[in-house]
């Protein structure tokens, strides 16, 4: 367990008026402990009181992980036969969680865990506390940045290898399958999301899934992928042409290319997150495509594919050195196609550094 991170969690939670944080399997529990568990029918809940050492309710079959990681948890294991009720009862009683204000992950905790806490910590108040963990994770240290750089390098090698194979006549689904293979061959330990490979009119939907449509000459193909290394993610999108695209789509590509550059140039320490969005959006609006840029300019990146800070209008949070996020403007023309160019950026004391270096100019295959 990273003692300093746990201490910071306890301090942040205490400042928010919380008595304890309850975390389920996922990025936050991994960040604090280095432990990974499946989110399944067997509940796992890490309990982090602000004034005493943490405890964890977990299946007995997972208990060896605690020994291997030398974690400073008080374990409350349970067997499949007995179920988790007694373990929750013992943990909540020992930690004196009755009437406590317990911070929970509003985006992750399920009704099952909620019911166990409410039953065995009578009178407790469960409070969404995602901002507590976000405050810890938004600024990456050098070790985290090294893993993100490695994850980015994996994705870029995979893209190079994919584009060497991409040809007209292949289906979107076939190309997506090749891309997953290349991500693993390049050293990825996994993927933060299923790759998006969409071409022609299908690319007008930003999160469309690969289909059995054959890729055709003249199509622009949007390829959005990422790799994980040491739990940390990369996320990169490039749009390539199968031969020469229609004139309008070539023009759209030039606009998005300029918007991507403007967004990256606007980023820096002390800059409000929304200013990066405004810089990219202004280029697209000036070119007459403002209504076709239908999502935010970016999202935070790290242990999760999407996490704070969000690069969107209304987010006045000042960017800080060590924050990592995407810059991914796009234009999507219904019935015609779409273009997105996405880079991963880290704020530095001097400005911003792009972790992604894959060519941004339009590649014609």
N, C-alpha and C positions, 0 to 999 in steps of 0.2 A: 504494500500500500504506500502511496506517496503521502507521507505525513504532512508535508507542507500544503498540498492541495486540500487535504481533509481539513486542516486548520483554517484555510481560507474559506472553505465551504461553511464551516461552523461560524466563522466571523460574519460572513455575508448573511447567513440565515438569522443570526442573532440580531443584526442590524435591521432586519425586516420584521422583527418581532416574532420570529418563529422559535419553537422549542426543539424542533427536530425536522430533518429532511428524510423522506422516504423515497428511495430510488429503485426502479425496476430495471431488468436487463436492457442494456442499450449503451449509447455513447457516454452518458454521464457516469454511470457506474464503472464503465471501462476506464474513463478518464481518471477517476479517483483511485481505482484499485488495480487496474490492468487485468481485470477478470471479465471473461465473456461467458454469458449464459444464453440459452435459447429462451425466447418468450413463448411459453407453452402452457399447457393445462396444469403444470406443476409450478406454482408461484414461487418467485424469488424476490425478496424485498430487502434491500440494504437500508438500515435505520441509522441515521447519523444525528444523535442528539447534540445540541450546541454545548453541553457542559459535561460530557462524559464520552468514553470510547464507543465506537460504533458496534452494532450487532447486525446479524444477517439471518433471515429465515430462508431456508433453502432445502431442496430434497437431499436426503442422505447420500444419494449417489453422486451428488455434486460436491460433497464436502472435501474430497481429496484436493480439489482445486485450491482450497484455502491453505492447505499445508504446503502445496507446491509453490504458492505465491508468497508464503510467509506473511499472510495478511493479519493484521492486528484486530480482527473481528472477534466478538463473542458469537459463536455459531449456535443457531437453533435449528438443527436438522430434523427432518421428518421422513418417515418411510411411506411407500405407496399404500401400504395396508392401513396405517393410522391416519394418513392425510395431514394437512398443514394446520388444522385448527389449534391443536395443543401448542404447537411451536409458536404460533402467533400470540396465543394467550400468554405463554411464558415470557416472550420477548417484550410484549407491551407492558406486562406487569412489572418486570424487572427494570425497565427503562422509565417506568412511571408516566406513561403516555396518556392516562386518563385525563380528560379536560385539556390536553395539550393542543397547541397550534402546530399542525404538521404540514410542512411544505411538500407538495407532490408535483410530479411532472404532468401538467395538464394535457400535453400532447401525447403521452405514452401510457400513463397508468390506466388500467382497465377496471371495469366495475368489480371484477372478482377481488382484486387487491383492496379496492376501496371498502368493500363489504367486510373483509377480514379486519381491517384497521378500525372501522367504525364499531364492529362488534366487540373487539378485545381491547380497545382504548376508548371506553365509554365516555361520551361527552366531548370527544376530540373534535377539532375543527380542521378539516382538510382544505388547504389553501393552495391554489395554483401558484407555483413558485419557479416557473421556467426562467424568469429573469435572474434568479440567484445563480443557477448553473451557467447561464449564458455569460454572466459577468466574469466567471472564472475562465471560460473556454474561448472567448472571442479573441484574446491576445495570445498568439502562439509564441512559444519559446523556440530556441534554435533547434532543439531536438525534434520538435513537431514540424518545423519548417523543412528540416532535412528530409523527413519522411514524405512531406508533401511534394518536395522537389523530385524525389525518387518516383513517386506515384505519377507525377506529370511526365517524367521521362519515359515511363512505361507506356503511357497512353500515346505519346508522340511516336515512339517506335512502332506501336501497333497500327497507328494511322498510316505511317509511311508504308508498312508492309501491306496493309489493306489496299491502299490506292494503287500499288503495283499490280494487284489482282483484279481490281474493279473494272468491269466491262459491261457494255450494253447487252441486254438479254438476261442478265442475272436478276433474280427477284430481290426485293428489299429484304425479305426474310433470310434469303441465302447469304446476302452480304452481312447482315447482322450476325449470323452464325459464324461467319469467317472472322468477323471483328472480335467476337468473344474468345475465339481460339487464339487470335493474335495477342489479345490482352494478357492471356495467361502465359503464352509462350514468351512474351517480353518480360515476364517477371511479376505480373500482377498476382496478388494473393486472393483477389476477388474483385467485385465490381460494386460501386455504390448504388447503381441503378442499371436496369436493362438498357443496352444501347438503343438509340433511336437512329434508324436509317430509313429515310423517306425521300421520295423523288417526285419530280414533276408536280402535278396538282396536289398530291398527297402532302407535300412539304408546306402547304398553306396552313396546316394545323400544327402549332408548335410542339405539341406532345403526342402527335399521332404515333401509332405503333407500326412496326414493319409488317407489310402485307405480302401477298403473293403476286403483286403487280410487277411485271418485268420493267427494269430500268431501260429507258429508251434514248436514242440519240437526241441531243438537244436538251435533255433534262438537267436541271440543277439538283444535286443530291445533298441533302442535309444529313450530316453524320455527327451525332452527339454521343460522347462516351466518356468513361472515366475508369480509373483503376484504384485499388486500395493497396497500400503498403504499410504494414505496421498499424493497420486500423485507420490510416489517414487517406483521404480521397483526393483525386484530381477530377476535373470536369472540363472538357474541351469540346467545342463544336467547330467544325469547318464545313463549308459548302463548296462542292466541286462540280465542274461541268463535264457531262459526257458529250464531247464535241462542243461546238459553239452554241451557247444558249440563245434564246430570242433576245432581240435588242433591248426590250423593256427589262427583262430579268438581269441582263448585264448591267443596265443602269442601276437597278435596285442593288445589285452587289456592290457597286461603287459607293453608293450612299451608305450602306451598312458598314462597309470597310472604313469610311470616314467617321461614322458615328462611333465605332469601336475605338478608334484612335482618340477621338475627342473624350470619350469616357475615361480611358486610361490616363490621358493627360491631365484630366481634372482631379484625379485622386491624389491625396496627400494628407499628412498629419494635420489635424485641426479642421479639415474640410468636412462639412456636413454630408452625410451619406446621400442625401437627396440631390446634392449638387452634381454628383457623378451621373445620376439619372438625368438630370436636366441637361447636362452637356451633351450626352449621347442623343437624347430625345430632340434637342433643338436642331441637330443636323438633319434628322429624318423629317421633322416637321417642315423645315425650310425647303426640303426637296419635294414637298407635297404628299408625303406618305405617312403623315402623323397618325391618321386613323388606323393604319395597318400595323402599327407597333403596339401590340396588344398585351404586353406583359412588362413587368419591371425590368430594369437594366441589369440587375444582378442579385445574388444572394451570397451569404456567408458560406464558407467551405472549411472543412476540417475533418473531424470524426464522422460527420454526417454530410451527405450531399447537399442538403439545404439546412442552414442554421444562421443565426444572426451573425453579422449585421445584414439587413436587407437594404439593397440599393434601390430605393423607391421614393417617389414623391411623398412628403410628409414625415420622412425619417430625418430628424434634425440632429441625430447623434453625431458628434464629431468623430471622425476616423482617427484611430490611434496606431502608432507604430506596432507592428505585429499582427494587426487585423488582416484576415485573408478573405477574399470574396471574388466572385466572377463579375466580368463585364461582358454582357452578351446581348447587345441590341439585335433586333430582327425586324424584318418586314415580311408580311404574309398576305399575298394577293389571292383571294378565293378563286378557284378554278384555274389558276395559273401556276402558282408555286410560292416558295418562300426562300429567304436567305437569313441565316444567323451565323455570326462569328463570335465565338466565346473564348475568353482568356481568363486565366486565374491570376489574381493580383495580390501582392502583399504590400501593406503600407510600411515604408521605411522612414527613418528620421529625416531623410532628404526629400522624400516624395513617394513614389510607388515603383515597385519592380514587378514586371510580368514574369510569373513562373513558367508560363507557356511561351515557347519560341517557335512553334510550328508556323510555316509561311502563311501569311494572311492574304496574299494576293490570290486572285482566282486561278485555281489549277484546272486545266482542261485535260481530260484523260482520253 
